[in-house]
Amino acid sequence: MKLPAGPRAGNAKAQGAPTFAGCVRALACGCALLLSGSLGAPASAQMSDFDTSVERLRGAFPPDTGRDTPADSVPGPSLPTNTTVVPRAPSADGTTPTGSQVNLTALLTVDGQRIDSGVIWRVYAASRDPRARPKPLITNREPSPTIELDPGEYIVNAAFGRADITRKIVVTAGTITSEKFVLNAGGLKVKVLVDGAEPPTNTVAYDILSSERDQLDNRMRVLAGAKPNIVNRLNAGIYRIVSRYGDANAKVEADVTVEAGKLTEATVTHAAARVTFKLVAREGGVALPDTQWTVQTPDGQLVMRSVGALPTHILAPGTYAVTAKGQSGVYKRDFTLADGDIAHVEVVMQ
């Protein structure tokens, strides 16, 4: 688009002050030029003769701040090519939690060595309600694990066999803390002898009771059915061993002391006898099947019951009364056993 014929801007000074009509025509032409430049040909072709006017026009706007220009990237730390970066998952409220590392270590004694195997760690969420059951969060079987927890209070249990300790820890945001758990643990190994020799496998088992008592004044059971010659890890303290040989009343009780960081070895000696029962029609006869047996002490205390033609049991030395109930009736007999006896007791139907 061409401007109407008229005086150029460069000749305005020579011709004197412009008239009011000339100013109006110049202003109208300038507006038409701007509209044509924004809707028509490229700006570079239309503004070739008006560079000076355009510069004055741009000066009327605020300076370019570069908001539309991407900022130069700042190089971050270089990572190995085999490293995978996993972003932290946001929490329920949309914020990213700030975790803290906690190093857990279990010790046998205060100044003792670190436990390198056999430790089980359990972490629970602490609750302000004493009646509420703690919510389990983590179970870890590493001897000295490093776990990550959100800030807050937690209940941590370290178990080493039957020895354990439980206490509360407090985790602060953005910190690395170390928590040591001293179990004051020792070992207990029980050896069992019968008539000077170790009994056959699976004929002896023992329970371990603590010195603590319940509301009925009974000792608390720490371990039931333990086998001989196996080391049991326990907290330091006084314990009672209740060893049973066989399935009846051959029982021995003894108190032992377990010291922290040490192995306590105890030997239990049983006095017992082996007895086999049979119900016969006459002496030396054939044992009758499906017989019900009841063994009692002389004062009527029950020792054991069994069913069969030839039941065999291990009893403590002493005097007993045995009752045999067969298809034809009930029969009774007294007998006495000594330590180390291997006896056969016949009950004759008469």
RASUL-V149565 format. One record per residue. N is the residue number from 0. RES is the residue in one small letter. D_LAST is the distance of its C-alpha to the last C-alpha in whole Angstrom. Layout:
n=(N	N)
res=(RES	RES)
d_last=(D_LAST	D_LAST)
//
This chain:
n=(0	1	2	3	4	5	6	7	8	9	10	11	12	13	14	15	16	17	18	19	20	21	22	23	24	25	26	27	28	29	30	31	32	33	34	35	36	37	38	39	40	41	42	43	44	45	46	47	48	49	50	51	52	53	54	55	56	57	58	59	60	61	62	63	64	65	66	67	68	69	70	71	72	73	74	75	76	77	78	79	80	81	82	83	84	85	86	87	88	89	90	91	92	93	94	95	96	97	98	99	100	101	102	103	104	105	106	107	108	109	110	111	112	113	114	115	116	117	118	119	120	121	122	123	124	125	126	127	128	129	130	131	132	133	134	135	136	137	138	139	140	141	142	143	144	145	146	147	148	149	150	151	152	153	154	155	156	157	158	159	160	161	162	163	164	165	166	167	168	169	170	171	172	173	174	175	176	177	178	179	180	181	182	183	184	185	186	187	188	189	190	191	192	193	194	195	196	197	198	199	200	201	202	203	204	205	206	207	208	209	210	211	212	213	214	215	216	217	218	219	220	221	222	223	224	225	226	227	228	229	230	231	232	233	234	235	236	237	238	239	240	241	242	243	244	245	246	247	248	249	250	251	252	253	254	255	256	257	258	259	260	261	262	263	264	265	266	267	268	269	270	271	272	273	274	275	276	277	278	279	280	281	282	283	284	285	286	287	288	289	290	291	292	293	294	295	296	297	298	299	300	301	302	303	304	305	306	307	308	309	310	311	312	313	314	315	316	317	318	319	320	321	322	323	324	325	326	327	328	329	330	331	332	333	334	335	336	337	338	339	340	341	342	343	344	345	346	347	348	349)
res=(m	k	l	p	a	g	p	r	a	g	n	a	k	a	q	g	a	p	t	f	a	g	c	v	r	a	l	a	c	g	c	a	l	l	l	s	g	s	l	g	a	p	a	s	a	q	m	s	d	f	d	t	s	v	e	r	l	r	g	a	f	p	p	d	t	g	r	d	t	p	a	d	s	v	p	g	p	s	l	p	t	n	t	t	v	v	p	r	a	p	s	a	d	g	t	t	p	t	g	s	q	v	n	l	t	a	l	l	t	v	d	g	q	r	i	d	s	g	v	i	w	r	v	y	a	a	s	r	d	p	r	a	r	p	k	p	l	i	t	n	r	e	p	s	p	t	i	e	l	d	p	g	e	y	i	v	n	a	a	f	g	r	a	d	i	t	r	k	i	v	v	t	a	g	t	i	t	s	e	k	f	v	l	n	a	g	g	l	k	v	k	v	l	v	d	g	a	e	p	p	t	n	t	v	a	y	d	i	l	s	s	e	r	d	q	l	d	n	r	m	r	v	l	a	g	a	k	p	n	i	v	n	r	l	n	a	g	i	y	r	i	v	s	r	y	g	d	a	n	a	k	v	e	a	d	v	t	v	e	a	g	k	l	t	e	a	t	v	t	h	a	a	a	r	v	t	f	k	l	v	a	r	e	g	g	v	a	l	p	d	t	q	w	t	v	q	t	p	d	g	q	l	v	m	r	s	v	g	a	l	p	t	h	i	l	a	p	g	t	y	a	v	t	a	k	g	q	s	g	v	y	k	r	d	f	t	l	a	d	g	d	i	a	h	v	e	v	v	m	q)
d_last=(144	147	149	152	155	156	157	154	152	154	157	157	158	162	162	161	159	157	158	155	155	154	151	150	150	149	146	145	145	143	140	141	140	137	136	137	135	132	132	134	134	133	133	135	138	139	139	141	144	142	140	142	142	138	137	139	137	133	135	134	130	128	127	124	121	119	117	116	116	113	112	112	108	107	105	102	99	99	95	94	94	90	90	89	90	87	88	86	85	86	84	83	87	89	89	88	86	87	83	83	81	78	77	73	72	69	69	66	68	71	73	70	71	71	67	68	65	62	64	63	66	66	69	68	71	72	71	73	70	67	65	66	64	66	67	66	69	69	66	67	66	69	68	72	73	76	76	79	78	81	82	79	76	73	69	68	65	65	61	60	57	55	58	61	64	65	69	72	75	78	80	84	86	88	86	84	81	79	76	73	70	68	64	64	61	59	56	53	51	47	46	42	40	37	36	40	40	41	37	37	39	38	35	37	39	41	43	46	47	50	51	52	50	50	50	47	47	45	47	48	47	49	47	44	42	44	44	45	48	50	53	53	56	56	58	59	57	53	50	46	44	41	39	35	34	31	30	28	29	31	34	37	40	44	48	50	54	56	60	62	63	61	58	55	52	49	46	42	40	36	33	30	27	25	22	20	16	14	11	10	8	8	11	14	13	15	15	14	17	18	15	17	17	18	19	21	22	21	24	22	25	24	24	24	22	22	20	20	18	19	21	23	24	27	26	28	27	25	22	20	16	15	13	12	13	12	14	10	10	10	8	10	11	15	17	21	23	27	30	30	27	25	21	18	15	12	9	6	4	0)
//
